[in-house]
Each structure stands twice: as structure tokens, then as C-alpha cells.
Amino acid sequence: MKKLIKHVNQLLIGASTASLIYIVALILKLDVPSLTIQNGLIVVGLGAIIGLYSAVFDSEKLSFLTALICHFVLTLSSVLFSLLFFNSSITIIQEVGFWVSFLMIYLIIWGGVSLYQRISIKKINRKLQDNYHKR
């Protein structure tokens, strides 16, 4: 049951993150598809799938670098598949802007997740220290 809850949480975080990035891109008037029900569902669905990919970081058999490479490849593959399937054109990958945008978004999200994890770890360590000193 704990694993199911964790995966649902990853799914929701992925969908939320993708939605937030899409909204920010629309507000900044970046070159993204207009907001339609179909585009919104694609963004939420793709974000949810990519959120589930973060389970690869839970593997004790993979080093962090290997898990990161796997996550990056899975994410890129999903984005390219969605472009091909829903856009019926994959010529966008020939544009430098696509690659720069993809890498920037991936790095920003990765940085945010890393920062969140560091803060969480520090809080946990602080609580453990406090409990140890209370004895």
C-alpha cells in the first residue's frame, strides 16, 4: 500500500510540475502551443508519466548517475513520442530552441527537486539530532 501511495504521489507531483511550467510558459508568452483541452490533457498526462519515472531514483541497484541518465532518456523519449503522436510532426527537434528549452526545463526541475531533497534531509537530520540529545 505504501508503494501505491508513493507512486500516486509521484504521479501527482509530475502532473502538477508540468502544469505549472506550462502555465508559466504561457504567461511569459514563450513559444508553446495554445491552451486547449487537448494540450492541457497532454501536458498533465505527460507530466504524470514523467513523475512516475522518478521511481528509478528509488532503486538501490542503480547509482545516482545511472538513475539520472535513465530518467533523462525516458523523459526525452516520452516528449519526442508525444510530439510525434499528438503533433504529427517531429521537425521541431531539428530546431536548436527545442533542445535548449528541453535542457533548461529539465535542469530547472532537477535543481528544484535536488534543493527540496537537501532541505528535507537537513530537517530529518536535525530532528534525529534533537531526539538523540533529548535522551
C-alpha positions as CSV (number, residue, x, y, z in Angstrom):
1,M,0.0,0.0,0.0
2,K,2.9,2.4,0.8
3,K,4.3,1.9,-2.7
4,L,1.0,2.6,-4.3
5,I,0.7,5.8,-2.3
6,K,4.2,6.8,-3.2
7,H,3.6,6.2,-6.9
8,V,0.3,8.2,-6.8
9,N,2.2,11.0,-5.1
10,Q,4.9,10.9,-7.8
11,L,2.2,11.0,-10.5
12,L,0.5,14.0,-8.9
13,I,3.8,15.9,-8.4
14,G,4.8,15.2,-12.0
15,A,1.4,16.4,-13.3
16,S,1.5,19.5,-11.1
17,T,5.0,20.4,-12.1
18,A,4.3,20.0,-15.8
19,S,1.1,22.1,-15.5
20,L,3.0,24.8,-13.6
21,I,5.7,25.0,-16.2
22,Y,3.1,25.1,-19.0
23,I,1.2,28.0,-17.3
24,V,4.5,29.9,-16.7
25,A,5.5,29.4,-20.3
26,L,2.0,30.7,-21.4
27,I,2.3,33.8,-19.1
28,L,5.8,34.6,-20.4
29,K,4.5,34.2,-23.9
30,L,7.1,31.6,-24.8
31,D,6.6,29.6,-28.0
32,V,4.3,26.9,-26.6
33,P,1.1,25.5,-28.0
34,S,-2.0,27.5,-27.0
35,L,-4.1,26.4,-24.1
36,T,-6.7,23.9,-25.3
37,I,-8.3,21.0,-23.5
38,Q,-6.3,18.6,-25.6
39,N,-3.0,20.4,-24.9
40,G,-3.8,20.6,-21.2
41,L,-4.5,16.9,-21.0
42,I,-1.3,16.1,-22.9
43,V,0.7,18.2,-20.5
44,V,-0.9,16.7,-17.4
45,G,-0.6,13.2,-18.8
46,L,3.0,13.6,-19.9
47,G,3.9,15.2,-16.6
48,A,2.3,12.3,-14.6
49,I,4.2,9.7,-16.6
50,I,7.5,11.6,-16.2
51,G,6.7,11.8,-12.4
52,L,6.3,8.1,-12.3
53,Y,9.8,7.8,-13.9
54,S,11.2,9.3,-10.8
55,A,10.8,5.9,-9.2
56,V,14.0,5.0,-10.9
57,F,15.8,7.0,-8.2
58,D,14.4,4.7,-5.5
59,S,16.4,1.8,-6.9
60,E,19.2,0.7,-4.7
61,K,20.8,-1.2,-7.5
62,L,21.4,1.9,-9.6
63,S,23.9,4.6,-8.9
64,F,22.5,8.2,-8.9
65,L,24.2,9.0,-12.2
66,T,22.8,5.8,-13.8
67,A,19.3,6.6,-12.5
68,L,19.6,10.2,-13.7
69,I,20.6,9.1,-17.2
70,C,17.7,6.6,-17.3
71,H,15.3,9.3,-16.1
72,F,16.6,11.8,-18.7
73,V,16.4,9.2,-21.6
74,L,12.8,8.1,-20.5
75,T,11.7,11.8,-20.2
76,L,13.2,12.8,-23.6
77,S,11.7,9.7,-25.3
78,S,8.3,10.5,-23.9
79,V,8.5,14.1,-25.0
80,L,9.6,13.1,-28.5
81,F,6.9,10.4,-28.7
82,S,4.2,12.9,-27.6
83,L,5.4,15.4,-30.3
84,L,5.2,12.7,-32.9
85,F,1.9,11.2,-31.8
86,F,0.0,14.4,-31.0
87,N,1.7,16.9,-33.2
88,S,2.1,14.6,-36.2
89,S,5.3,16.5,-36.9
90,I,8.7,15.9,-35.3
91,T,10.6,18.6,-37.3
92,I,10.7,20.7,-34.2
93,I,13.6,18.5,-32.9
94,Q,15.7,20.0,-35.7
95,E,15.5,23.4,-34.1
96,V,18.1,24.4,-31.6
97,G,15.4,26.2,-29.5
98,F,13.7,22.9,-28.7
99,W,16.9,21.3,-27.3
100,V,17.8,24.4,-25.3
101,S,14.2,24.7,-23.9
102,F,14.1,21.0,-23.1
103,L,17.5,21.0,-21.3
104,M,16.7,24.2,-19.4
105,I,13.4,22.9,-18.2
106,Y,14.9,19.6,-17.2
107,L,17.8,21.3,-15.3
108,I,15.5,23.7,-13.5
109,I,13.2,20.9,-12.4
110,W,16.2,18.7,-11.4
111,G,17.7,21.6,-9.4
112,G,14.4,22.3,-7.7
113,V,14.0,18.6,-6.7
114,S,17.6,18.4,-5.5
115,L,17.1,21.5,-3.4
116,Y,13.9,20.1,-1.9
117,Q,15.6,16.8,-1.1
118,R,18.5,18.6,0.6
119,I,16.2,20.7,2.7
120,S,14.2,17.5,3.7
121,I,17.3,15.6,4.6
122,K,18.5,18.5,6.7
123,K,15.2,18.6,8.6
124,I,15.3,14.9,9.2
125,N,18.9,15.0,10.4
126,R,18.0,18.0,12.7
127,K,15.1,16.0,14.2
128,L,17.3,13.0,14.7
129,Q,19.9,15.1,16.4
130,D,17.4,16.8,18.6
131,N,15.9,13.4,19.6
132,Y,19.4,12.0,20.3
133,H,20.3,14.9,22.6
134,K,17.0,14.7,24.5
135,R,17.9,11.2,25.8
